[in-house]
Amino acid sequence: MSVYRPKNSRLWHFDFQIRGQRFYGSTGQTSRRAAEAVERQRRLEAGTGQFGAVATMTLDEASGRWWAEVGIHRGDRADVERRLTALLKLIGNGQTLAGINQATVSAAIQKRKGIGCKRGAAKDAKVYYPSAATVNRDVIETLRPILRRARTHWTSKESAHGLPEIDWRSLRMSEPRGLSRTYSAQEQGAWLDHAEKLDVDLALEVMLAYGLRLGELMFELDQIGGDPERPVLTLQKGRKRDVRLEVPLTQEHGRALMARAARARKAKLDTVWYLQQGKNRNGSERLVPMTYAMMEYRLSKAADLAGIAGGRRIHGARHHAATAILRDTQNIKAVQTLLGHASITSSQRYAHVLTDDLRNAIEGRTKPVRGSGTTPGLPAPEAPEVSP
């Protein structure tokens, strides 16, 4: 029988060929006799065409099927489609699912790490390489759902999938733990001053106040509503955008956004973020809508001019808002609601605010006076009489 136990493994594996096609994988058994029984069953399934029905499917076919069944229904489908296209280039359209093993995924990860991009047209422009989080997302978090669905949905319970086992945890690159960032009053003021010159000061105010991601900031006109005295911004959260969250706006921000929305509708735009560039021939004001890239560039440029350094400065506005809300309310559930976290575990990163406030409160307490034998606020005890 063609069963063997790989080095440093408790489980026996099988490896055989039928009509020129190779079948291999783990038996899931720790004893040779049990493994041989599984191997005999796999040979029978292979001979009758029941084994590995999805194993011969190409990655191109599998990704297309997964996209039709799952990907197209996700809220971030545009990003998903881009990552699927990149994954096919990394591994190859014609690669069969049975051929995607630990070494295949590792090679794709190494290849993705070496693909950089330039931010500028100059020949000597700096090349930026992807972070560990980007590599994990583009390779592991894109490929793994496809293979998982192939195992669970595209084969019957009576037949085996015939796909190699992959240790995803060992392949995942280590990602630095996310840090919560806050901006001082001086930093906020300088950033807003320069943002005003670039016509994005209101956008920055909204991000610092409500913790919106940059993608959420590019909301549509009908997402602004509510009573003028109690304005709200409605966001769709979750991968499928199936979680509705109403963010209460201040009256000042509500009036400003509603006014911009009215001007946008008059100019037949679908966003409140635009630039005024003179007038049209009929005398109406000419408004040019800002794209995601334009907004990102202007906010980053304003941060540069304000002397705010470090990475993820725009996303830092989200952390700043969460920290400020937690410090004001002492309620971590409020942070969870504001940021739309599905689990409060994601909000725990801001708990350091409560810890710092508690530490300050303890350090600010009146300390006892030691060595005097007295308690602050109470008269000193009379000295006992001593007999001569």
Order of alpha helices (4+ residues) and beta strands (2+ residues): beta-beta-beta-alpha-alpha-alpha-alpha-beta-beta-alpha-alpha-alpha-alpha-alpha-alpha-beta-beta-beta-alpha-beta-beta-alpha-alpha-alpha-alpha
